[in-house]
Amino acid sequence: EVQLQASGGGLVQAGGSLRLSCSAIGITFDDYAIAWFRQAPGKEREGLAGIIANDGRQYYTDTAKGRFTISRDNTLNTVYLQLSGLKPEDTAVYYCAAETTRLRDPEITLGTMFRVPNAVSSWGRGTLVTVSS
């Protein structure tokens, strides 16, 4: 069973930074794509960034480009999302999700995670980021 645990959220002032972590348990880490999403109160879930664990290829949505950076540490089975230049509108619960790349091309897998997030097989519980003005 895939278990994902997101952590690192908290309260930060506008302009500040946070680093979120997503630890994966119960998987062969290199066989997965990991992505970050967020959901603000009253809004739909939004994709942010994804990474192919095997080779580190990254994908960013327009929301995340320029301010958020995704990375991974395969020795720790952990994916990070560095949030910089935070704004009050970044306040949301941030989730990580995982999908195996053994069934399809990894880039197709990652792209599909963002196009059809409801079909993603594994989700973590989320970590709350609150940005004060």
C-alpha positions as CSV (number, residue, x, y, z in Angstrom):
1,E,0.0,0.0,0.0
2,V,1.3,3.4,-1.0
3,Q,1.5,5.9,1.8
4,L,2.3,9.5,1.3
5,Q,2.9,12.0,4.1
6,A,3.1,15.7,3.4
7,S,4.6,18.0,5.9
8,G,6.2,21.4,6.2
9,G,3.2,23.7,6.1
10,G,2.6,26.5,8.5
11,L,2.0,30.2,8.9
12,V,4.3,32.5,6.9
13,Q,4.2,36.2,6.1
14,A,3.7,37.4,2.5
15,G,7.0,37.3,0.7
16,G,8.3,34.4,2.8
17,S,9.3,30.8,1.9
18,L,8.4,27.3,3.0
19,R,9.7,23.9,2.0
20,L,7.1,21.2,1.9
21,S,8.1,17.5,2.0
22,C,6.3,14.4,0.7
23,S,7.6,11.2,2.1
24,A,6.6,8.0,0.3
25,I,6.3,4.6,2.0
26,G,5.6,1.3,0.5
27,I,6.7,2.0,-3.0
28,T,9.7,1.5,-5.2
29,F,10.4,5.2,-5.4
30,D,12.1,5.2,-8.7
31,D,9.0,3.7,-10.4
32,Y,6.8,6.7,-9.6
33,A,5.9,10.2,-10.6
34,I,5.1,12.5,-7.7
35,A,3.1,15.7,-8.0
36,W,2.0,18.5,-5.8
37,F,-1.5,20.0,-5.8
38,R,-3.2,22.5,-3.6
39,Q,-6.8,23.3,-2.8
40,A,-7.8,26.7,-1.3
41,P,-11.1,27.1,0.5
42,G,-14.0,27.2,-1.9
43,K,-11.8,26.5,-4.9
44,E,-11.0,23.5,-7.0
45,R,-7.9,21.5,-6.6
46,E,-5.0,22.9,-8.6
47,G,-1.9,21.2,-9.9
48,L,1.4,22.8,-9.2
49,A,4.5,20.7,-10.1
50,G,5.5,17.1,-10.7
51,I,8.7,15.1,-10.9
52,I,9.7,11.8,-12.3
53,A,11.5,10.1,-9.4
54,N,13.8,8.0,-11.6
55,D,15.5,10.7,-13.5
56,G,14.3,14.0,-11.9
57,R,12.5,15.4,-15.0
58,Q,10.2,18.2,-13.7
59,Y,6.9,19.7,-14.8
60,Y,5.4,23.0,-13.6
61,T,2.0,24.5,-14.2
62,D,1.8,28.2,-14.9
63,T,0.8,28.8,-11.3
64,A,4.0,27.4,-10.0
65,K,6.5,28.5,-12.6
66,G,9.0,31.0,-11.3
67,R,8.1,30.8,-7.6
68,F,7.9,27.1,-6.7
69,T,10.7,24.5,-7.2
70,I,10.2,20.7,-7.0
71,S,13.1,18.3,-6.2
72,R,13.6,14.9,-4.9
73,D,15.9,12.8,-2.7
74,N,15.7,9.2,-3.8
75,T,17.7,8.1,-0.8
76,L,15.0,9.3,1.5
77,N,12.0,8.5,-0.8
78,T,11.1,12.2,-0.5
79,V,9.9,14.9,-2.8
80,Y,10.2,18.5,-1.9
81,L,8.3,21.6,-3.0
82,Q,10.1,24.9,-2.2
83,L,7.6,27.7,-2.1
84,S,9.1,31.2,-2.5
85,G,7.6,34.7,-2.7
86,L,4.5,33.5,-1.1
87,K,1.3,35.5,-1.4
88,P,-1.9,35.4,0.6
89,E,-3.6,33.8,-2.4
90,D,-1.2,30.8,-1.9
91,T,-3.1,29.9,1.3
92,A,-4.3,26.4,0.7
93,V,-3.9,22.8,1.8
94,Y,-1.1,21.3,-0.2
95,Y,-1.2,17.7,-1.2
96,C,1.2,15.3,-2.8
97,A,0.1,12.5,-5.1
98,A,1.9,9.5,-6.7
99,E,1.3,7.4,-9.8
100,T,3.4,4.5,-11.0
101,T,5.4,5.1,-14.2
102,R,5.6,1.3,-15.0
103,L,2.5,1.2,-17.1
104,R,3.0,4.2,-19.4
105,D,5.6,6.7,-20.4
106,P,6.6,8.7,-17.4
107,E,5.9,12.1,-19.0
108,I,2.5,10.9,-20.1
109,T,1.9,9.6,-16.6
110,L,2.8,13.0,-15.1
111,G,0.7,14.9,-17.6
112,T,-2.3,12.7,-17.0
113,M,-2.0,13.3,-13.2
114,F,-2.5,17.0,-13.9
115,R,-5.3,16.6,-16.5
116,V,-7.2,14.0,-14.6
117,P,-6.3,14.3,-10.9
118,N,-9.4,12.4,-9.8
119,A,-7.8,9.3,-11.5
120,V,-4.6,9.5,-9.5
121,S,-4.3,6.4,-7.4
122,S,-2.4,7.7,-4.3
123,W,-2.8,10.9,-2.3
124,G,-1.3,12.1,0.9
125,R,-3.3,13.9,3.6
126,G,-2.1,17.4,2.9
127,T,-0.4,20.1,4.8
128,L,-1.8,23.6,5.4
129,V,0.0,26.7,4.2
130,T,-1.3,30.0,5.5
131,V,0.2,33.2,4.1
132,S,-0.6,36.4,6.0
133,S,-0.6,39.8,4.4
